[in-house]
Amino acid sequence: MRWTLRGGALAVLAVAASSYAAFSSPVGADYPGPACKGCDFAGPPINALASGHLTRFFETQPFMGPFTLLLRAPVVAVARLAGGGLLSQYRLGVLICLLLAAALSGLLLAGMPPRRWQWLLRALLLVLILAGPLTLKALSWGHPEELVGGLLCACAVLLASRGKPLLAGLALGLAIATKQWALLAILPVLVVCERDRLRLLAVAAGVAALLIVPMLIGDPGLFLSQNLQAGLALSGAKTAGVTPTNIWFAYGKEVATVIGSGGGTGYGIPAALSAITHPLALATGLALPLLFWRRFPRPTAADALMLLALVFLMRCLLDPLTVSYHHVPFFIAIAASEGLRRRGLPVVTVVSAAALWAIAHWVAPTQDAVLLNGTYLAWALPVVGYLAFRCFLPNARLRRRRPNAQLADFARESGSAAATTA
């Protein structure tokens, strides 16, 4: 009875947090459109599908995957029939995504091992995932699919670690059909899967193809253009756009001034440098899991999720157009990893949430790009170092053993040698 009450309370908390995040959100900046090449506006294709215009749906497809577009279209259709405006339509679509995220979060955190204050920790992680600073920022940008995709990747890792390759493949396939960056989760999922890896891959490929191939058939030219231009912003013949929240900003220079209420200075990096950033991010996302796999052939789910967090954070550091909500997948992976460990508090999760909130609300509004870059790197680089240390040197100790411990080891070794000689 006690467990049932606690579980019910957590379910109520998850629904409440999802509802708060959805109905307190403004219309996402990237939601309304209009549709264009190289854009990720969800509003035009969702409205087209809600109105029954299938051809228009394909003609306005963004470079995000179709899964959450299909998920939101029915509730947007109902909101339109009820006379709801753009804000109501957006919020109801967000709510559907967040309710799915709540269910996935429950699955992810249900496996938390027994520890002191377990239920309080689970409640804290639920709130941080469903209504924390990064989620609210993603909603203000218009991207609830980031949360869904990140949770699907983390659940795929967890399900693969529990010997459920078919369900893991389903989650991974839906994640890939949500956002392209989910491809970076394939190797971490395979690393933790001990059997039926081919079946897992087959299911993931089949589910992803079932949702993505119709987008290709519906408008091949636009589909290829959107996916090839994803994450690229040319600011001139020899420069490409760059934001302050990555390692490439140091090579940037002012290229334009944006006029208006959200005005500021635009920055660019050499186009030749921009051309290598995505291949480098992809190569890093492949190399890290392969090195990890060679060193630890049978990792735990918590270790594989920490690897996933490292891969996703490296993707942010190496993407010249990283913005705040791109860190949602990293945040979910590290929250799940720290939640599934038997000991310790979710320190990196809480510190990261606080740091990214402070950067977004205190540093970014100053429009001092140099300060923003320095503050961001002051958080991101130590976290990357810590995750790399924990992933690849989990048994290392920063402090030397005490002299007494060394004497005890020497005495044990001497005793063992004497026994062997006798």
N, C-alpha and C positions, 0 to 999 in steps of 0.2 A: 504493500500500500504506500509506504514511504517513497519507494522508487518511482511508483506510478505518479504520485503527486509531483515529485521533482521533475520527472519527464514532462508532465503536462505543463508545469510552470515554465520550463524551458521552451516548449512549443509556443505557448502564449507570448513569451518574450520575443521569440523569433518573428512571429507574425506582427507583433507590435512594432518591433524595430523596422521591419520591412515597410509597414504602413507609414510610419513616421518619415522614413527616408523618401518614399515615393511621393507622399502628399505634401511634403515641405519643399520639394524640389521646384525650381523654376523651369521653364521650357529650356531644354538643353541647347547650348549655343550651336552645336553641330546638327541638331535635329531637323529644323524646318526646311532647309535647302536654300535655293533650288538645286536640283540634281545637276551634277557636272562631272566631267572626267577628272580623276584624281581626287575626288571628294568622298567623304564617308558620312553623308547625310542619310539618316534612316527614314525621315519623314516622307519624302516623295514615294519610295517604293511601298511603304506600309500603307499610305493613303490610296495608292493605286490598287493594291490588293484588296483593301477594305471596300473599295468601290466596285470591285469585280473586273477591273481592267488588267487582265493578265499580261497583255502585250506591253502596256505601259509599265508594269512592274519590272519586266526584264529591261526595258529601255532606260529605267532610272536606277538600276542596281548600283549600290555603292561598292567600295572594295572590302567591306565587311562581309562575312558569310551570311547565308540566308536563314540560319536556324532561328535567331531571335526575331528576324523580320516576320517569319511565318508565325511565330509564337505570339507576337503583339497584334497582328492584323485583325483577328476576330474581335478582340476587346475594343480596338479602335473603331471597328465597324459598328459595334453596339453603341459606343459613345457618340458617334456621328448621328446615328438614328435617334438618339435621345437628345440631340441638339447641343451636345457638348462642344466646346471650343477647342482650340489647339492645346491649351494648357491641360484641360481635362483628358484629352486623348493621349497626350504624352505621359501624364501621371498614371493613367490606367495601364498603359503599355509597360511602364516601368514597374508597376506593382506586380504584374504577371511575372516579369523577369525576377523580381526580388523574392516572390513566393517560391519560385523554382530554386533560387539561390538559398532560401531558408531550408528547403528540404535537403539540398545537397550539403549544406553546412551541418545539418543534423546528422547525416550519414557520416560525414568526415569526422565529427567530434564524438560520435557515439563510441568509438573505439579507444577513447582516452583511458589509460590504465588507472587503477585505483591510486589515489594520492590524497593528501590532506587538502581540504577546500576544493575538491574536484568540481563540485557543482558551481561554485563561485567562479572558478577559472573558465569553465565551459560557458557560463553566462557572459563573462567578460569577452571571450573570443567571439561569441555569437554577435554581440553588440558591435564589436570592432569591425567584424567582417560585413555585417548587414547595414550598419548605420554609422560606421566610423568615418573619419576624415577623408580617406581615400575614396570610399564609396560615394559620399556626398559630392566630392569633387568630380567623380566620373559622371554622376547624374547631372551636375550643373553644365558639364560639357556635352551631355547628350549621349552617353555611352554606357548604358546598363549592361550591354553585352560583354564588357570587360569582366564584370563580376561573374557572369554565368560561365564564360570561357575559362576563367581562372579556377573556378570551383570544379568544373568538369575535368580539367587537367589533374587537379589534386585528387579528386575521387578516382580517376583512372589509376593513379599510382597506388592508392590505398586498396582498391579492388584487385589489382594485379598482385599485390603483396599477400593477399588473402586467398590466392589460388582461384580467382574468378576471372579468367581471361576473357570470356565472352562479354561480361558486364563491363570489364575494363575497356575492351575494344569499343563497346557502344558509347561509353563516356568519352573516350578519346576521339572517336569519329564525330560525335556531336560538337566537341570542342574545336576540331579542325574546321567544321562547317559553321563555326561561330566567328573565329578570327584566325588569320593566317599564322600569327605567332605561335599558335598551339602546336604547330609542327615541331617546335623545340621541345615539346614534352614527350615525343615518341621514344627517344632513347632512355630517359629516366624511367618511363613506364616499363620498357623492355628489361632494363637493368634489374628491377625488383621482381619481375615475373620469372618464376622458376620452371614453368612448364607451359606448353601450348602457345609459345610465342608467335608461331605462324598463324594460328587461329585468331589470336588477338589482333594481329596486323590485318588479317583478312576481314574481320568484322569491322575494324576501324576504317579500312579503305572502302568497304562496301557502304557503310553508313554515310561517310563523308561524300562519296560519289553520288549516292542517292539524292542528296540535297544540293550538291554543287554542280553536277553535270547539267541539270535542267537550266541553270543560270548560263552555262556555256552555250547550250543549244538555243536558248531564247534570244541571245544577242551575242554571238561569238566575238565580234569586234570590240564591243564595250567591255565584255568580261575580261578579255586579254589585256586591254588597255588599263582597266582599273587595277588588275593584279600586278601588272608590270610597273605601274606608276605609284603603287602603294608606298606611302612614307617618303616620297620624293617631292621636293619643292624647289624648282629652279628659280633663282632670283635674278638671273642674267645669263649671258652667253658663257661666261667663265666662272660663275659662282652659283652655289646652291644654298638654300636656306639652312639656318642652324639656330637652335634654341640654347639658352644658357645652361640647361640641365644635362650635360654630358661632357665627355672628355675632349670633344672636338672644338668647343667654344674658344679655347685659347688660340686657335688658328683663324678665328673669324674676324671680320671687320664690318663696319657699318655700310649698308648698301641702300637703305631706304628709310623714310620716315612715314609712319602710319598716322594719318590724320583722323580725328574723331574722338568719341568718348573713351575708347579703349586704345588711344593712340600711344605711340612709342617709337622706338628705333628698331628697324629690322637689321638682322645680321646675316652674313653669308660666309661660306668657306669655299675654297677652290673646288670647282666641279670635279677635278681629277681626284681630290681627296674624298669628296662625297661619294664618288663611284665605288670606292673600296670599303665604305663603312658597312653596308649591308652584307656583302660577302664575308667580311671579317666577323661580324656578329654571328652569322650562320656557322662559320668555321669554328668559332669559339663555342657555340652551342652544341656542336658535334664533338669537339675535342674533349671538353670537360667530362661529359658522361662516359666517353670511351676510356679515358684515363681512370675515372672512378671505377668503372666496371672491371677493368684489369686488376685494380688494387683490391677491390672488395666485390667478389663475385656474388655474394649473397647478403646484400644489405637489408636493413630493416626499412619499414615504411617511413619512419621518421628520418632516417638517413637519406633515403631517396627523395623525400620532400625537401630536405635541406639542399640537396643537389639541384632540384628543380628551382628553388628560390635563387640559388647562385646563378643559374643559367638565365633566369628571367631578369635579374638585376644587371647582369652583364649586358643583356640585350638593351636595357635602358641606357647604360653608360656608353654603349657603342652606337646608338642611334642618334644621328645629328638633330632629329626633330622630336626628341623626347619631351613630353609634358607630364604634368602631375598624374593624370589617371592611368598612364602607361605602367605605373608601379603597382596597380591592383593585383595582377597575377603573382608578382613577387610577394606581396604582402600576404595573400591567401596561403601561398606555399609555406612561408616561414611561420605563419600562425598555426597551420596544421602540423608542421614539424615539431614545434615547441609544445603544442598541445598533446601530441602522441608520445612524447618522451615520459619516462617514468619518474624523472626527478627534474627539479629546477622550475623556475618561473619563466613565463614568456617574455623575457627581458627585451630581446631584439624586436619582437612584435610591438610591444608598448613603446619602446624608444623610437622605432621607425615611424609609428603612427604620430607620435608627438613631434618628431623632427620634421616630417613632411607637412604636418598641419602648420607648424610655426613658419616654415619656409613659404608656404602658400599664402598665409594670412599676414605675416609681418615683413618678410623680405621681398616677395614678388611685387606687392603694391608700391614699393619704392621706385620701381622701374630702373633700378641700378643693376644692369645685367652682370657686371663684374662681381658685385657683391653676391648676387644670386648664384652665379657659377661657383664662387668660392665656398659659400655656405652649403650648397648642394654637395659638392665634392667632399667637404669636411664630414658630411654624414655618410655618403655613399661609399667612398673608398675604404674607410675602416670596416664597414659592414661587409663589403666584398672580401676584404682580408680575413675577417673573422669566419665567414662562411667557408672560404677556401681552406682555412686552417682546420675547421671542424670536419669538413668533408674528406680531406686527404691526410690529415694527421690527427685522427680522433683520439688516439691513445697517448699523444705527446703531452708533456708537462712543461709549462713555462718556467717553473721553479725547480732547482736541483733538489735531490733528496737530502734530507738532514743527515749529518754525520752519524747519528745513532742508527739511522736506518741502514746506512752503508756498512757500519760495523756488524749489524745483525745479519745482513746479506752475506758478508764475508765469513761470519761464524757458521752460517748455514752451509755455505759452499765448502768450507773446511771440513765440517762434519760429514757431508756427503762424500767428499773425497776419501776421508779416513775409512768410512764404512765400505766404500768400493774397494780400497786397497786390502782391508781385512778380508 
